[in-house]
Amino acid sequence: MEVTVAALAVGLLVGLTGVGAGALMTPLLIVVFGVSAPVAIATDLLYATITKLVGGVAHMRSGHIQWKLLRPLWVGGVVGAAVGTVVVITTVQTTDSFDWLKYPLAALIALAAVSLFRRHLLPSSQVSAGHRGEGSRGLALAGGAGIGVGVAMTSVGAGALGMALLTKLSPRDTPSQRLVGTDLLLAVPIALLAGVSYLVAGLVDFSLLVSLLVGSLPGVLLGSVLSTRFSSRYLGVVVAAALSAAVVALLVS
């Protein structure tokens, strides 16, 4: 029951901001619910795939997807996810110690928190100065690949880091709903590839997955519907603060 309630809250944030499926849920599973890092990452990836697909479809129906920008991000992301998946599965099969996985996880969550604080607290002129527009295909491919590696190894990256990359690549004054919707769909093939690979490797906890989905699906649908009614600035700062707390919890656990 506790896992389902936590998933409901995280799903709501995912629908509202595009962030949280991995960056918040995976640390919660490890620190609060005592799930081992590989199982938490593997299960969370399938949870994130379904959760973000549901949220992404809701945004797609509202016309919030930047398809031209999304395609090169998907290509880079799938390649990166394949590399990261091989690293994790090889490590799990050759060692009994998984504590090291907490450190790249904490590092990516910290990067995500910094990215969100920067995006929502800096003056808009400083943030928008980094925009390059939709024509930067090379950056989209490289950035997607980096996100793919991070997602496969930690389940983190497609949310806040994906949002930071989309902010840089999108035209100025792109509505936040188009950023959120595109970010949600960015995660789907990346998380699906890694999640199915870990499923085949026997790392997914199905009872845990069901508990996560029961809570997260209503949450992400509600968040997607409400995304136009809340200030993305304040929500972003709240999520960034939660991510910062997750980093501390991971490092001291």
CORGI-V460090 format. One line per field, one symbol per residue. ss: DSSP state (H for helix, E for strand, L for the rest). phi: phi as a letter, one per 20 degrees, with the letter a starting at -180 (. if undefined). A space follows every 50 residues. Layout:
BEGIN
ss = ???
phi = ???
END
This chain:
BEGIN
ss = LHHHHHHHHHHHHHHHHLLLLLLLHHHHHHHHLLLLHHHHHHHHHHHHHH HHHHHHHHHHHLLLLLHHHHHHHHHHHHHHHHHHHHHHHHHHHHLLLLLL HHHHHHHHHHHHHHHHHHHHHLLHHHHHLLLLLLLLHHHHHHHHHHHHHH HHHHLLLLLHHHHHHHHHHLLLLLLHHHHHHHHHHHHHHHHHHHHHHHHH LLLLLHHHHHHHHHHHHHHHHHHHHHLLLLLHHHHHHHHHHHHHHHHHHH HHL
phi = .fffffffffggffffcndpgefdffffffeedmefgfffffffffgfgf fffffffffffemddefffffffffffffffffffgfffffffdbdddgf ffffffffffffffffgffddfgffffffefdnffeffffffffffffff ffecmdpfefffffffffeffgmfgffffffffffgffffffgfffffff fneeeffffffffgeffffffffffefedcffffffffffffffffffff fef
END
